[in-house]
Amino acid sequence: MHRSELQEHVFLLLMLSLAFLYRENPILVFPHALVFLFALLLYNFFQHRLILHAKHPMLVHGLSLAVNSLLITAVLHYSGGKDSSFWVLLLLPIFSSVIMHSRVTTWLTLAMTLTVLGA
């Protein structure tokens, strides 16, 4: 199994576990929270394939940071807002930016994440 496939499987397992464990949480807005969790799962599953076949992979990856951030923001909104246990998902774009992009992009991603947390 290739390393990226292993990461995809771990991410799938994590997302499915979260959906299962939080299914009876009273602050979750159903079905919206599950729809956005599933959208986040699907997008991240296919994101790697999009980047591999792109003419400008860094541009696609930059756009994927924005899409991930929007999906995570929606998950947070429908899972309790500031009280959401899913805040840790906001670390995904930050770590991804640190690995793939420049310092400027990483700082912008961090600023956007802090803005989302403060909103």
DSSP file with accessible surface (Angstrom, degrees, kcal/mol):
  #  RESIDUE AA STRUCTURE BP1 BP2  ACC     N-H-->O    O-->H-N    N-H-->O    O-->H-N    TCO  KAPPA ALPHA  PHI   PSI    X-CA   Y-CA   Z-CA
    1    1 A M              0   0  157      0, 0.0     2,-0.1     0, 0.0     5,-0.0   0.000 360.0 360.0 360.0 132.0    0.0    0.0    0.0
    2    2 A H     >  -     0   0  119      1,-0.1     4,-2.1     4,-0.0     3,-0.2  -0.352 360.0-114.1 -71.7 152.7    1.3    3.4   -1.0
    3    3 A R  H  > S+     0   0  187      1,-0.2     4,-2.3     2,-0.2     5,-0.2   0.885 115.8  50.9 -57.8 -42.4    1.8    6.0    1.8
    4    4 A S  H  > S+     0   0   16      1,-0.2     4,-2.2     2,-0.2    -1,-0.2   0.873 108.7  52.3 -67.4 -33.4   -0.9    8.3    0.4
    5    5 A E  H  > S+     0   0   81     -3,-0.2     4,-2.3     2,-0.2    -1,-0.2   0.898 108.3  51.2 -67.6 -38.2   -3.3    5.5    0.3
    6    6 A L  H  X S+     0   0   95     -4,-2.1     4,-2.5     1,-0.2    -2,-0.2   0.931 109.7  49.8 -62.5 -43.7   -2.6    4.6    3.9
    7    7 A Q  H  X S+     0   0  107     -4,-2.3     4,-2.6     1,-0.2    -2,-0.2   0.896 109.9  51.2 -61.7 -40.9   -3.2    8.3    4.8
    8    8 A E  H  X S+     0   0   19     -4,-2.2     4,-2.5     2,-0.2    -1,-0.2   0.909 111.0  48.0 -63.4 -40.0   -6.5    8.3    3.0
    9    9 A H  H  X S+     0   0   92     -4,-2.3     4,-2.6     2,-0.2    -2,-0.2   0.894 112.0  48.7 -68.7 -39.0   -7.6    5.1    4.8
   10   10 A V  H  X S+     0   0   88     -4,-2.5     4,-2.6     2,-0.2    -2,-0.2   0.926 112.4  48.8 -65.3 -43.3   -6.6    6.5    8.2
   11   11 A F  H  X S+     0   0   32     -4,-2.6     4,-2.8     2,-0.2     5,-0.2   0.923 111.4  50.2 -62.7 -42.1   -8.5    9.7    7.4
   12   12 A L  H  X S+     0   0   58     -4,-2.5     4,-2.6     1,-0.2     5,-0.3   0.939 111.6  47.8 -60.0 -46.9  -11.5    7.7    6.3
   13   13 A L  H  X S+     0   0  115     -4,-2.6     4,-2.3     1,-0.2    -2,-0.2   0.913 112.4  49.7 -62.1 -42.4  -11.4    5.7    9.5
   14   14 A L  H  X S+     0   0   86     -4,-2.6     4,-2.5     2,-0.2    -2,-0.2   0.942 112.6  46.2 -62.2 -47.6  -11.1    8.8   11.6
   15   15 A M  H  X S+     0   0    6     -4,-2.8     4,-2.4     1,-0.2    -2,-0.2   0.908 113.8  47.7 -65.8 -41.8  -14.0   10.6    9.9
   16   16 A L  H  X S+     0   0   97     -4,-2.6     4,-2.2    -5,-0.2    -1,-0.2   0.899 111.8  51.1 -66.3 -38.0  -16.3    7.6   10.1
   17   17 A S  H  X S+     0   0   50     -4,-2.3     4,-3.1    -5,-0.3     5,-0.2   0.918 110.1  49.4 -63.8 -43.4  -15.3    7.1   13.8
   18   18 A L  H  X S+     0   0   30     -4,-2.5     4,-2.1     1,-0.2    -2,-0.2   0.925 110.7  49.5 -61.5 -44.8  -16.1   10.8   14.5
   19   19 A A  H  < S+     0   0   27     -4,-2.4    -1,-0.2     1,-0.2    -2,-0.2   0.905 115.5  44.3 -61.5 -40.0  -19.5   10.5   12.8
   20   20 A F  H >< S+     0   0  124     -4,-2.2     3,-1.1     1,-0.2     4,-0.2   0.942 114.5  46.7 -70.4 -47.3  -20.3    7.4   14.8
   21   21 A L  H 3< S+     0   0  127     -4,-3.1     3,-0.4     1,-0.2    -2,-0.2   0.823 117.2  42.9 -67.7 -30.4  -19.1    8.6   18.2
   22   22 A Y  T >< S+     0   0   62     -4,-2.1     3,-1.7    -5,-0.2    -1,-0.2   0.289  79.5 109.3 -98.6  12.1  -20.9   12.0   17.9
   23   23 A R  T <  S+     0   0  114     -3,-1.1    -1,-0.2     1,-0.3    -2,-0.1   0.783  84.8  39.8 -63.3 -25.8  -24.2   10.7   16.5
   24   24 A E  T 3  S+     0   0  154     -3,-0.4    -1,-0.3    -4,-0.2    -2,-0.1   0.223  80.8 129.3-109.6  17.3  -26.1   11.3   19.7
   25   25 A N    X   -     0   0   39     -3,-1.7     3,-1.3     1,-0.1    -3,-0.1  -0.577  53.7-145.6 -72.3 123.4  -24.5   14.7   20.5
   26   26 A P  T 3  S+     0   0  123      0, 0.0    -1,-0.1     0, 0.0    -3,-0.0   0.716  93.0  59.0 -68.8 -18.9  -27.3   17.1   21.2
   27   27 A I  T 3  S+     0   0   73     52,-0.1     2,-0.2    56,-0.1    53,-0.2   0.601  81.9 102.6 -87.8  -6.9  -25.5   20.2   19.7
   28   28 A L    <   -     0   0   18     -3,-1.3     2,-0.8    51,-0.2    51,-0.2  -0.550  68.7-139.3 -74.2 135.9  -25.1   18.6   16.3
   29   29 A V     >  -     0   0   63     49,-3.0     4,-2.9    -2,-0.2     5,-0.3  -0.871  35.2-117.9 -96.0 110.1  -27.5   19.8   13.7
   30   30 A F  T  4 S+     0   0   84     -2,-0.8    49,-0.0     1,-0.3     0, 0.0  -0.741  81.7   3.6 -95.6 145.1  -28.6   16.8   11.6
   31   31 A P  T  > S+     0   0   83      0, 0.0     4,-2.5     0, 0.0    -1,-0.3  -0.970 122.8  65.2 -89.3   2.4  -28.3   16.1    8.8
   32   32 A H  H  > S+     0   0   81      1,-0.2     4,-2.4     2,-0.2     5,-0.2   0.888 101.1  50.2 -55.1 -46.0  -26.2   19.2    8.0
   33   33 A A  H  X S+     0   0    1     -4,-2.9     4,-2.2    45,-0.3    -1,-0.2   0.929 114.0  45.2 -61.3 -43.3  -23.3   18.2   10.2
   34   34 A L  H  > S+     0   0   68     -5,-0.3     4,-2.7     2,-0.2    -1,-0.2   0.880 109.8  55.2 -69.1 -35.7  -23.1   14.8    8.6
   35   35 A V  H  X S+     0   0   86     -4,-2.5     4,-2.5     1,-0.2    -2,-0.2   0.942 112.1  42.7 -61.8 -46.0  -23.5   16.1    5.1
   36   36 A F  H  X S+     0   0   60     -4,-2.4     4,-2.5     2,-0.2    -2,-0.2   0.859 112.7  52.7 -72.7 -32.8  -20.5   18.5    5.5
   37   37 A L  H  X S+     0   0   10     -4,-2.2     4,-2.3    -5,-0.2    -1,-0.2   0.931 112.4  46.3 -63.0 -42.2  -18.4   15.8    7.3
   38   38 A F  H  X S+     0   0  122     -4,-2.7     4,-2.9     2,-0.2    -2,-0.2   0.907 111.4  51.1 -67.1 -40.1  -19.1   13.5    4.3
   39   39 A A  H  X S+     0   0   34     -4,-2.5     4,-2.8     2,-0.2     5,-0.2   0.912 110.5  49.6 -62.8 -40.9  -18.3   16.3    1.8
   40   40 A L  H  X S+     0   0    0     -4,-2.5     4,-2.3     2,-0.2     5,-0.2   0.923 111.7  49.1 -62.9 -42.2  -15.0   16.9    3.7
   41   41 A L  H  X S+     0   0   14     -4,-2.3     4,-2.0     2,-0.2    -2,-0.2   0.950 113.9  44.5 -61.6 -50.4  -14.2   13.2    3.6
   42   42 A L  H  X S+     0   0   70     -4,-2.9     4,-2.0     1,-0.2     5,-0.2   0.918 112.8  51.2 -63.2 -44.0  -15.0   12.9   -0.2
   43   43 A Y  H  X S+     0   0   52     -4,-2.8     4,-1.8     1,-0.2    -1,-0.2   0.934 112.5  45.3 -61.8 -44.9  -13.1   16.0   -1.1
   44   44 A N  H  X S+     0   0   31     -4,-2.3     4,-0.7    -5,-0.2    -1,-0.2   0.836 109.3  56.9 -68.7 -29.4  -10.0   14.9    0.8
   45   45 A F  H  < S+     0   0   64     -4,-2.0     4,-0.4    -5,-0.2    -1,-0.2   0.908 117.9  32.0 -66.5 -39.3  -10.2   11.5   -0.7
   46   46 A F  H  X S+     0   0  102     -4,-2.0     4,-1.9     1,-0.2    -2,-0.2   0.606  99.1  84.0 -94.9 -11.8  -10.1   12.8   -4.3
   47   47 A Q  H  X S+     0   0   18     -4,-1.8     4,-2.3     1,-0.2     5,-0.2   0.901  87.3  54.1 -58.7 -43.1   -7.9   15.9   -3.6
   48   48 A H  H  X S+     0   0   65     -4,-0.7     4,-2.1     1,-0.2    -1,-0.2   0.916 108.6  49.2 -60.2 -41.6   -4.7   13.9   -3.9
   49   49 A R  H  > S+     0   0   87     -4,-0.4     4,-1.3     1,-0.2    -1,-0.2   0.875 109.1  53.0 -66.5 -36.6   -5.7   12.6   -7.4
   50   50 A L  H  < S+     0   0   91     -4,-1.9     4,-0.4     1,-0.2    -1,-0.2   0.920 109.9  47.8 -63.2 -43.6   -6.6   16.1   -8.5
   51   51 A I  H >< S+     0   0   26     -4,-2.3     3,-1.0     1,-0.2    -2,-0.2   0.896 107.5  55.8 -66.7 -39.0   -3.2   17.4   -7.5
   52   52 A L  H 3< S+     0   0  110     -4,-2.1    -1,-0.2     1,-0.2    -2,-0.2   0.845 114.2  39.0 -62.9 -32.4   -1.4   14.5   -9.2
   53   53 A H  T 3< S+     0   0  162     -4,-1.3    -1,-0.2    -3,-0.2     2,-0.2   0.345  92.5 111.6-102.9   8.6   -3.0   15.3  -12.6
   54   54 A A    <   -     0   0   28     -3,-1.0     4,-0.1    -4,-0.4    -3,-0.0  -0.531  63.0-142.5 -86.1 146.9   -2.9   19.1  -12.4
   55   55 A K  S    S+     0   0  194      1,-0.3    -1,-0.1    -2,-0.2    -4,-0.0   0.828 105.2  31.4 -70.8 -34.0   -0.8   21.2  -14.7
   56   56 A H  S >> S+     0   0  129      1,-0.1     4,-2.1     2,-0.0     3,-0.5  -0.726  73.3 175.4-123.4  80.6   -0.2   23.6  -11.8
   57   57 A P  H 3> S+     0   0   57      0, 0.0     4,-2.7     0, 0.0     5,-0.2   0.836  77.4  55.7 -61.5 -32.9   -0.3   21.4   -8.6
   58   58 A M  H 3> S+     0   0   89      2,-0.2     4,-2.4     1,-0.2     5,-0.1   0.890 108.3  48.9 -68.1 -35.7    0.6   24.2   -6.2
   59   59 A L  H <> S+     0   0  109     -3,-0.5     4,-2.5     2,-0.2    -1,-0.2   0.937 112.7  47.6 -66.1 -44.4   -2.3   26.3   -7.4
   60   60 A V  H  X S+     0   0   40     -4,-2.1     4,-2.3     1,-0.2    -2,-0.2   0.911 112.3  49.9 -63.0 -40.4   -4.7   23.3   -7.1
   61   61 A H  H  X S+     0   0    9     -4,-2.7     4,-1.8     2,-0.2    -1,-0.2   0.909 109.2  51.7 -66.5 -39.0   -3.3   22.6   -3.6
   62   62 A G  H  X S+     0   0   27     -4,-2.4     4,-1.4     1,-0.2    -2,-0.2   0.921 111.1  47.2 -61.9 -42.7   -3.8   26.3   -2.6
   63   63 A L  H  X S+     0   0  105     -4,-2.5     4,-2.5     1,-0.2    -1,-0.2   0.874 107.8  56.7 -65.5 -35.4   -7.4   26.1   -3.8
   64   64 A S  H  X S+     0   0    0     -4,-2.3     4,-2.8     1,-0.2     5,-0.2   0.844 101.1  57.2 -67.0 -31.0   -7.8   22.9   -1.9
   65   65 A L  H  X S+     0   0   10     -4,-1.8     4,-2.3     2,-0.2    -1,-0.2   0.929 109.3  46.2 -61.1 -42.4   -6.7   24.6    1.3
   66   66 A A  H  X S+     0   0   51     -4,-1.4     4,-2.4     2,-0.2    -2,-0.2   0.926 113.5  47.6 -66.6 -44.6   -9.5   27.1    0.8
   67   67 A V  H  X S+     0   0   53     -4,-2.5     4,-2.6     2,-0.2     5,-0.2   0.935 112.8  49.1 -63.7 -45.2  -12.1   24.4    0.0
   68   68 A N  H  X S+     0   0    6     -4,-2.8     4,-2.8     1,-0.2     5,-0.2   0.920 110.7  51.1 -58.8 -43.3  -11.0   22.4    3.0
   69   69 A S  H  X S+     0   0    3     -4,-2.3     4,-2.4    -5,-0.2    -1,-0.2   0.909 110.7  48.2 -63.3 -41.2  -11.3   25.5    5.2
   70   70 A L  H  X S+     0   0  125     -4,-2.4     4,-2.1     2,-0.2    -1,-0.2   0.919 113.2  47.2 -64.8 -44.0  -14.8   26.2    4.0
   71   71 A L  H  X S+     0   0   28     -4,-2.6     4,-2.4     2,-0.2    -2,-0.2   0.914 112.8  48.9 -64.6 -40.9  -15.9   22.7    4.6
   72   72 A I  H  X S+     0   0    0     -4,-2.8     4,-2.8    -5,-0.2    -2,-0.2   0.907 108.8  53.8 -66.0 -39.0  -14.4   22.6    8.0
   73   73 A T  H  X S+     0   0   50     -4,-2.4     4,-2.6    -5,-0.2    -1,-0.2   0.914 109.2  48.8 -60.6 -41.2  -16.0   25.9    8.9
   74   74 A A  H  X S+     0   0   18     -4,-2.1     4,-2.3     2,-0.2    -2,-0.2   0.913 110.1  51.1 -65.1 -41.2  -19.4   24.4    7.9
   75   75 A V  H  < S+     0   0    0     -4,-2.4     4,-0.5     1,-0.2    -2,-0.2   0.937 112.0  47.5 -60.4 -45.2  -18.8   21.3   10.0
   76   76 A L  H ><>S+     0   0   13     -4,-2.8     5,-2.5     1,-0.2     3,-0.9   0.916 110.4  52.5 -62.1 -42.5  -17.9   23.6   12.9
   77   77 A H  H ><5S+     0   0  123     -4,-2.6     3,-0.8     1,-0.2    -1,-0.2   0.916 114.2  41.1 -60.1 -44.8  -21.0   25.7   12.4
   78   78 A Y  T 3<5S+     0   0   62     -4,-2.3   -49,-3.0     1,-0.2   -45,-0.3   0.379 111.5  57.9 -88.4   4.2  -23.4   22.7   12.4
   79   79 A S  T < 5S-     0   0    2     -3,-0.9     6,-0.4    -4,-0.5    -1,-0.2   0.019 134.9 -62.5-122.5  27.8  -21.7   21.0   15.2
   80   80 A G  T X 5 -     0   0   26     -3,-0.8     3,-2.0   -53,-0.2    -3,-0.2   0.481  61.2-128.7 113.9   1.9  -21.9   23.6   17.9
   81   81 A G  G > <S+     0   0   32     -5,-2.5     3,-1.8     1,-0.3     6,-0.1  -0.339  91.5   6.4  61.8-123.8  -20.0   26.6   16.6
   82   82 A K  G 3  S+     0   0  159      1,-0.3    -1,-0.3    -2,-0.1     5,-0.1   0.743 135.4  53.5 -65.2 -22.4  -17.5   27.7   19.3
   83   83 A D  G <  S+     0   0  134     -3,-2.0    -1,-0.3    -7,-0.1    -2,-0.2   0.366  82.4 128.4 -92.6   5.5  -18.4   24.7   21.5
   84   84 A S    X   -     0   0    6     -3,-1.8     3,-0.7     1,-0.1    -4,-0.1  -0.334  55.0-149.0 -66.6 140.7  -17.7   22.2   18.7
   85   85 A S  G >  S+     0   0   53     -6,-0.4     3,-0.6     1,-0.2    -1,-0.1   0.514  90.6  75.4 -82.4  -5.3  -15.4   19.3   19.4
   86   86 A F  G >   +     0   0    3     -7,-0.2     3,-2.1     1,-0.2     4,-0.3   0.281  57.0 108.4 -91.2  10.7  -14.4   19.3   15.7
   87   87 A W  G X   +     0   0  139     -3,-0.7     3,-2.0     1,-0.3     4,-0.2   0.819  66.7  71.4 -56.7 -28.3  -12.1   22.4   16.1
   88   88 A V  G X  S+     0   0   72     -3,-0.6     3,-1.9     1,-0.3     4,-0.3   0.770  80.7  73.3 -62.9 -22.0   -9.1   20.1   15.7
   89   89 A L  G X  S+     0   0    8     -3,-2.1     3,-1.6     1,-0.3    -1,-0.3   0.785  81.4  72.0 -62.2 -24.2  -10.0   19.7   12.0
   90   90 A L  G <> S+     0   0    3     -3,-2.0     4,-0.9    -4,-0.3    -1,-0.3   0.682  83.8  69.1 -66.5 -14.2   -8.8   23.3   11.5
   91   91 A L  H <> S+     0   0   60     -3,-1.9     4,-2.9    -4,-0.2     5,-0.3   0.764  83.4  74.4 -73.1 -22.9   -5.2   21.9   12.0
   92   92 A L  H <> S+     0   0   60     -3,-1.6     4,-2.4    -4,-0.3     5,-0.2   0.946  98.3  41.5 -58.2 -52.8   -5.5   20.0    8.6
   93   93 A P  H  > S+     0   0    0      0, 0.0     4,-2.4     0, 0.0    -1,-0.2   0.891 115.2  52.7 -64.2 -33.1   -5.1   23.1    6.4
   94   94 A I  H  X S+     0   0   24     -4,-0.9     4,-2.4     2,-0.2    -2,-0.2   0.963 112.5  42.6 -66.1 -49.9   -2.4   24.5    8.6
   95   95 A F  H  X S+     0   0  122     -4,-2.9     4,-2.1     1,-0.2    -1,-0.2   0.905 114.5  51.8 -62.5 -40.0   -0.3   21.3    8.6
   96   96 A S  H  X S+     0   0   30     -4,-2.4     4,-2.4    -5,-0.3     5,-0.3   0.911 110.2  48.9 -62.8 -41.4   -0.9   20.9    4.8
   97   97 A S  H  X S+     0   0    0     -4,-2.4     4,-2.5    -5,-0.2    -2,-0.2   0.903 108.8  52.8 -65.7 -40.6    0.2   24.5    4.2
   98   98 A V  H  < S+     0   0   85     -4,-2.4    -1,-0.2     1,-0.2    -2,-0.2   0.912 115.2  41.7 -61.1 -40.1    3.4   24.0    6.3
   99   99 A I  H  < S+     0   0  136     -4,-2.1    -2,-0.2    -5,-0.2    -1,-0.2   0.896 128.3  25.3 -75.4 -39.4    4.3   20.9    4.3
  100  100 A M  H  < S+     0   0   78     -4,-2.4     2,-0.2    -5,-0.2    -3,-0.2   0.657 112.9  49.9-105.2 -18.8    3.5   22.2    0.8
  101  101 A H  S  < S-     0   0   34     -4,-2.5   -43,-0.0    -5,-0.3     2,-0.0  -0.607  78.6 -85.9-124.2-179.7    3.7   26.0    0.7
  102  102 A S     >  -     0   0   65     -2,-0.2     4,-2.2     1,-0.1    -1,-0.2  -0.162  45.5-100.9 -77.6 174.2    5.7   29.0    1.5
  103  103 A R  H  > S+     0   0  209      1,-0.2     4,-2.8     2,-0.2     5,-0.2   0.877 121.8  56.0 -63.5 -38.1    5.8   30.8    4.8
  104  104 A V  H  > S+     0   0  100      2,-0.2     4,-2.5     1,-0.2    -1,-0.2   0.945 109.0  45.6 -62.0 -46.6    3.5   33.5    3.5
  105  105 A T  H  > S+     0   0   41      1,-0.2     4,-2.6     2,-0.2    -1,-0.2   0.900 112.5  52.0 -63.5 -39.2    0.8   31.0    2.6
  106  106 A T  H  X S+     0   0   26     -4,-2.2     4,-2.6     2,-0.2    -2,-0.2   0.929 110.2  47.7 -64.0 -43.1    1.3   29.3    5.9
  107  107 A W  H  X S+     0   0  168     -4,-2.8     4,-2.7     2,-0.2    -2,-0.2   0.899 112.3  49.9 -65.1 -39.0    0.8   32.6    7.8
  108  108 A L  H  X S+     0   0  115     -4,-2.5     4,-2.5     2,-0.2    -2,-0.2   0.905 111.4  48.7 -64.7 -41.1   -2.2   33.4    5.7
  109  109 A T  H  X S+     0   0   11     -4,-2.6     4,-2.4     2,-0.2    -2,-0.2   0.918 111.9  49.1 -64.5 -41.6   -3.7   30.0    6.4
  110  110 A L  H  X S+     0   0   54     -4,-2.6     4,-2.6     2,-0.2     5,-0.2   0.927 111.2  49.6 -63.7 -43.0   -3.0   30.4   10.1
  111  111 A A  H  X S+     0   0   49     -4,-2.7     4,-2.1     1,-0.2    -2,-0.2   0.919 111.3  49.0 -62.9 -41.8   -4.6   33.9   10.1
  112  112 A M  H  X S+     0   0   64     -4,-2.5     4,-2.3     2,-0.2    -1,-0.2   0.921 111.4  50.1 -64.2 -39.8   -7.7   32.5    8.3
  113  113 A T  H  X S+     0   0    4     -4,-2.4     4,-2.5     1,-0.2    -2,-0.2   0.926 110.4  48.6 -65.7 -42.9   -7.9   29.6   10.8
  114  114 A L  H  X S+     0   0  102     -4,-2.6     4,-2.1     1,-0.2    -1,-0.2   0.873 110.1  53.1 -65.5 -35.3   -7.7   32.0   13.8
  115  115 A T  H  X S+     0   0  100     -4,-2.1     4,-1.4    -5,-0.2    -2,-0.2   0.923 109.1  48.8 -64.3 -43.3  -10.4   34.2   12.3
  116  116 A V  H  < S+     0   0   32     -4,-2.3     3,-0.3     1,-0.2    -2,-0.2   0.919 111.8  49.3 -63.3 -42.6  -12.7   31.1   11.9
  117  117 A L  H  < S+     0   0   79     -4,-2.5    -1,-0.2     1,-0.2    -2,-0.2   0.874 113.4  46.8 -65.2 -34.8  -12.0   30.2   15.5
  118  118 A G  H  <        0   0   56     -4,-2.1    -1,-0.2    -5,-0.2    -2,-0.2   0.695 360.0 360.0 -80.7 -17.5  -12.8   33.7   16.7
  119  119 A A     <        0   0   93     -4,-1.4   -37,-0.0    -3,-0.3    -3,-0.0  -0.201 360.0 360.0 -72.9 360.0  -15.9   34.1   14.7
